[in-house]
Amino acid sequence: MPTVASQELFDLSDDVAIVTGAGRGIGEGIATTLADAGAAVVCAARRADEIERVAAGIRDRGGRAIAVATDVTDPAAVQALAQRAVDEFGHLDIWINNAGGSPVSAPLVTLDEDEWDATLRLNLTAVWRCTRVAAATMRDGGRIVNISSLAATTTMPGSGHYAAAKAGVNSLTRTFAKELGPRIRVNCIMPGAVPTEIMMTALQLGDDDLPALNKRLRLPMRRLGTPDDLGRAVLYFVAPGSSWVTGQILAIDGGMSA
C-alpha cells in the first residue's frame, strides 16, 4: 500500500484546473486524471455537448467539474474562462494548454495561406494568450502544462504547418518558465502516436488500420498510446512531487524517440 507521504506527492485536492480541448481524446484523459487526483476541473472546448459529457462523467465519480464552452482563439472567451473558474471554485492553480491540431495534410509549398494562419492561431498564438491570462489569474504556485507534439522535433512532410506551430510551443514553454518562475512552473509534453480523432483524420486512418500502424512503428512498448498515458504525465508535472521541475519538454511516446 502507498504511504501517506507518497499519496500527498500527487494530491491535487486543493487545486483548480482548466483543461482546454477537454471534450475528447487527450484532453478528456487529462481532465479525468486531474479530477481523480482531487482537482476541481473546468473543462473547456468549443463543442459544449462534448465537455458537458466529460464534466458529467467526472461528477458521476464523485469529482468536481464544470463545462465552459470556449474558443481559445478568442481573447474575450479566454479571459471569461479564467474568470468562470475563479467565480465557481474561488481560485485557479493549473492550466493545461491542450486545444489544438490540424486535420489538413499538404506540402508547405501548396498549403493554403489561410490554413497556415489558422493553424498558428490555434496551436501557437492561443497558447501564448492562454498562458498570459493564466499567469495573471493564478495564485502563487501555479502550474502550466503545454501539449506539444513529436512533430515539433521531427520532419513530417504534409504537416509542416502544424510542426512549426508545435516547435513554437516548445520555445514558449522554456521562455515562460524563465519569465514566470518561481511563482509559476511551466512544462510541456510531446505525445507520440495516440489514435485520437484528429490524428486519425490527419493520417487518413480508420480503426482497422491501427494494428498495422502499431506494427510499422515498432515501438519499444509494443502498443500505441492512450489519453490516460498522457493524463498521467501531466499529473506528474502539476503535482507537488515535481515542485522543482520547470521548463522541461518530455516525450510521451512509447519509446518512439528513443
C-alpha positions as CSV (number, residue, x, y, z in Angstrom):
1,M,0.0,0.0,0.0
2,P,1.3,3.5,-0.8
3,T,2.3,5.6,2.2
4,V,0.5,8.8,3.2
5,A,3.6,10.7,2.1
6,S,3.6,9.2,-1.4
7,Q,-0.1,9.9,-1.8
8,E,0.5,13.6,-0.9
9,L,3.0,13.8,-3.7
10,F,0.2,13.5,-6.3
11,D,-2.7,15.1,-4.3
12,L,-4.5,17.9,-6.1
13,S,-7.4,18.2,-3.7
14,D,-6.7,21.9,-3.0
15,D,-6.3,22.8,-6.7
16,V,-8.5,24.2,-9.5
17,A,-7.5,23.3,-13.1
18,I,-8.5,24.5,-16.5
19,V,-8.1,22.0,-19.4
20,T,-8.6,23.3,-22.9
21,G,-9.7,20.9,-25.6
22,A,-11.2,18.7,-22.9
23,G,-14.1,17.3,-24.8
24,R,-12.4,14.2,-26.2
25,G,-9.2,12.4,-26.7
26,I,-6.1,13.6,-24.8
27,G,-7.9,16.5,-23.2
28,E,-10.5,14.2,-21.8
29,G,-7.9,11.9,-20.4
30,I,-6.1,14.8,-18.8
31,A,-9.3,16.2,-17.3
32,T,-10.4,12.9,-15.8
33,T,-6.9,12.2,-14.4
34,L,-6.6,15.5,-12.7
35,A,-10.1,15.1,-11.3
36,D,-9.3,11.7,-10.0
37,A,-6.3,13.2,-8.2
38,G,-8.7,15.6,-6.4
39,A,-8.6,18.8,-8.5
40,A,-11.7,20.7,-9.4
41,V,-11.7,20.8,-13.2
42,V,-13.0,23.3,-15.7
43,C,-13.5,21.5,-19.0
44,A,-13.2,23.9,-21.9
45,A,-13.7,23.4,-25.6
46,R,-15.8,24.7,-28.5
47,R,-18.2,21.8,-28.5
48,A,-20.4,22.3,-25.5
49,D,-22.0,18.8,-25.7
50,E,-18.6,17.1,-25.5
51,I,-17.3,19.0,-22.5
52,E,-20.7,18.6,-20.7
53,R,-20.3,14.8,-21.1
54,V,-16.8,14.8,-19.7
55,A,-17.7,17.1,-16.8
56,A,-20.8,15.0,-16.0
57,G,-18.7,11.8,-16.0
58,I,-16.3,13.4,-13.5
59,R,-19.2,14.4,-11.3
60,D,-20.7,10.9,-11.5
61,R,-17.5,9.5,-10.0
62,G,-17.6,12.0,-7.1
63,G,-15.4,14.7,-8.6
64,R,-15.8,18.4,-9.1
65,A,-16.2,19.7,-12.7
66,I,-18.0,22.2,-14.8
67,A,-18.0,22.7,-18.6
68,V,-17.4,26.1,-20.2
69,A,-17.7,26.4,-24.0
70,T,-14.6,28.3,-25.1
71,D,-12.9,29.2,-28.3
72,V,-9.2,29.7,-27.3
73,T,-8.6,31.9,-30.4
74,D,-11.0,34.5,-29.0
75,P,-9.3,36.7,-26.4
76,A,-12.5,37.6,-24.6
77,A,-13.5,34.0,-24.3
78,V,-10.2,33.0,-22.8
79,Q,-10.5,35.8,-20.2
80,A,-14.1,34.8,-19.4
81,L,-12.9,31.2,-19.0
82,A,-10.4,32.2,-16.3
83,Q,-12.9,34.3,-14.5
84,R,-15.5,31.5,-14.6
85,A,-13.0,29.2,-12.9
86,V,-12.4,31.7,-10.1
87,D,-16.1,32.5,-9.7
88,E,-17.1,28.8,-9.5
89,F,-14.2,27.5,-7.4
90,G,-12.6,30.5,-5.7
91,H,-9.1,30.4,-7.3
92,L,-7.0,29.0,-10.2
93,D,-3.9,26.9,-9.9
94,I,-3.4,24.8,-13.0
95,W,-3.9,25.5,-16.7
96,I,-3.4,22.8,-19.4
97,N,-3.0,24.2,-23.0
98,N,-4.3,21.2,-24.9
99,A,-6.6,22.6,-27.5
100,G,-5.0,22.4,-31.0
101,G,-4.5,20.2,-34.0
102,S,-4.8,20.5,-37.8
103,P,-6.7,18.0,-39.9
104,V,-5.2,19.3,-43.1
105,S,-2.3,17.5,-44.8
106,A,-0.5,19.3,-47.6
107,P,3.1,20.2,-48.7
108,L,4.2,23.6,-47.4
109,V,4.5,24.9,-51.0
110,T,0.9,24.2,-51.8
111,L,-0.6,24.8,-48.3
112,D,-3.4,27.4,-48.3
113,E,-2.2,30.6,-46.5
114,D,-5.4,30.8,-44.6
115,E,-4.8,27.3,-43.2
116,W,-1.3,28.3,-42.2
117,D,-2.7,31.3,-40.3
118,A,-5.4,29.3,-38.7
119,T,-3.0,26.6,-37.6
120,L,-0.7,29.0,-35.9
121,R,-3.6,30.9,-34.4
122,L,-4.9,27.8,-32.7
123,N,-1.8,25.9,-31.9
124,L,0.7,28.7,-31.0
125,T,-0.9,32.1,-30.5
126,A,-3.6,30.6,-28.3
127,V,-1.0,29.0,-26.1
128,W,0.7,32.4,-25.7
129,R,-2.6,34.1,-25.0
130,C,-3.9,31.5,-22.5
131,T,-0.6,31.4,-20.6
132,R,-0.7,35.2,-20.2
133,V,-4.2,35.0,-18.8
134,A,-3.4,32.1,-16.6
135,A,-0.4,33.9,-15.2
136,A,-2.4,37.0,-14.4
137,T,-5.1,34.9,-12.7
138,M,-3.3,32.1,-10.8
139,R,-2.4,32.0,-7.1
140,D,1.3,31.7,-6.4
141,G,2.5,28.2,-7.0
142,G,0.6,27.9,-10.3
143,R,1.4,25.3,-12.9
144,I,1.0,25.4,-16.7
145,V,1.5,22.4,-19.0
146,N,1.5,22.8,-22.7
147,I,0.7,19.9,-25.0
148,S,3.0,19.9,-27.9
149,S,3.8,17.0,-30.3
150,L,6.7,14.9,-31.6
151,A,6.1,16.8,-34.8
152,A,7.9,19.7,-33.1
153,T,11.2,17.9,-33.3
154,T,10.8,15.7,-36.3
155,T,10.3,16.2,-40.0
156,M,6.7,15.5,-41.1
157,P,6.0,16.1,-44.8
158,G,2.4,17.3,-45.1
159,S,2.3,18.6,-41.6
160,G,4.9,21.3,-41.7
161,H,2.5,24.0,-40.6
162,Y,1.4,22.0,-37.5
163,A,5.1,21.1,-36.8
164,A,6.2,24.7,-36.9
165,A,3.4,25.7,-34.5
166,K,4.3,23.0,-32.0
167,A,8.0,23.9,-32.3
168,G,6.9,27.3,-31.2
169,V,5.1,25.8,-28.3
170,N,8.3,24.2,-27.1
171,S,10.1,27.5,-27.3
172,L,7.3,29.3,-25.4
173,T,7.4,26.7,-22.7
174,R,11.1,27.4,-22.0
175,T,10.7,31.2,-22.1
176,F,7.6,31.3,-20.0
177,A,9.3,29.0,-17.4
178,K,12.1,31.5,-17.0
179,E,9.9,34.6,-17.1
180,L,7.3,33.3,-14.7
181,G,9.4,31.4,-12.2
182,P,9.5,30.9,-9.3
183,R,5.8,31.9,-8.9
184,I,4.6,29.6,-11.7
185,R,6.1,26.4,-13.2
186,V,5.7,25.8,-16.9
187,N,6.3,22.4,-18.6
188,C,5.4,20.6,-21.7
189,I,4.7,17.1,-23.0
190,M,5.1,15.8,-26.6
191,P,2.6,13.0,-27.3
192,G,3.6,10.3,-29.7
193,A,1.1,8.0,-31.6
194,V,-2.1,8.3,-29.7
195,P,-5.1,7.5,-32.0
196,T,-7.3,10.5,-31.3
197,E,-9.9,11.6,-33.8
198,I,-7.7,14.5,-35.1
199,M,-4.7,12.2,-35.6
200,M,-6.8,9.6,-37.4
201,T,-8.3,12.3,-39.7
202,A,-4.9,13.9,-40.5
203,L,-3.3,10.5,-41.3
204,Q,-6.5,9.3,-43.1
205,L,-6.7,6.2,-40.9
206,G,-9.5,4.1,-39.6
207,D,-9.7,1.8,-36.6
208,D,-8.9,-1.2,-38.8
209,D,-5.6,0.5,-39.7
210,L,-4.3,0.7,-36.1
211,P,-2.8,-2.8,-35.8
212,A,-0.7,-2.2,-39.0
213,L,0.3,1.3,-37.7
214,N,1.5,-0.2,-34.4
215,K,3.5,-2.9,-36.2
216,R,5.0,-0.3,-38.6
217,L,6.1,2.0,-35.8
218,R,7.9,-0.8,-33.9
219,L,7.6,1.0,-30.6
220,P,9.7,-0.4,-27.7
221,M,6.5,-0.5,-25.6
222,R,4.7,-2.5,-28.4
223,R,1.5,-0.5,-28.3
224,L,0.0,2.8,-29.3
225,G,-0.6,5.5,-26.6
226,T,-3.8,6.3,-24.8
227,P,-5.3,9.5,-23.4
228,D,-4.7,8.1,-19.9
229,D,-0.9,7.8,-20.6
230,L,-0.8,11.5,-21.3
231,G,-3.0,12.4,-18.4
232,R,-0.6,10.6,-16.0
233,A,2.4,12.5,-17.4
234,V,0.5,15.8,-16.9
235,L,-0.3,14.8,-13.4
236,Y,3.4,14.5,-12.6
237,F,4.1,18.0,-13.9
238,V,1.3,19.6,-11.9
239,A,1.6,17.6,-8.7
240,P,3.6,18.5,-5.6
241,G,6.1,15.8,-6.4
242,S,7.5,17.8,-9.3
243,S,7.9,21.1,-7.3
244,W,11.5,21.7,-8.6
245,V,10.7,20.9,-12.2
246,T,10.1,23.7,-14.8
247,G,11.0,24.5,-18.4
248,Q,11.0,20.8,-19.3
249,I,9.7,19.2,-22.5
250,L,9.0,15.4,-22.1
251,A,8.2,13.0,-25.0
252,I,5.5,10.6,-24.0
253,D,5.7,8.3,-27.0
254,G,6.2,4.6,-26.1
255,G,9.9,4.9,-26.9
256,M,9.4,6.3,-30.5
257,S,12.1,8.9,-30.0
258,A,14.5,6.7,-28.1
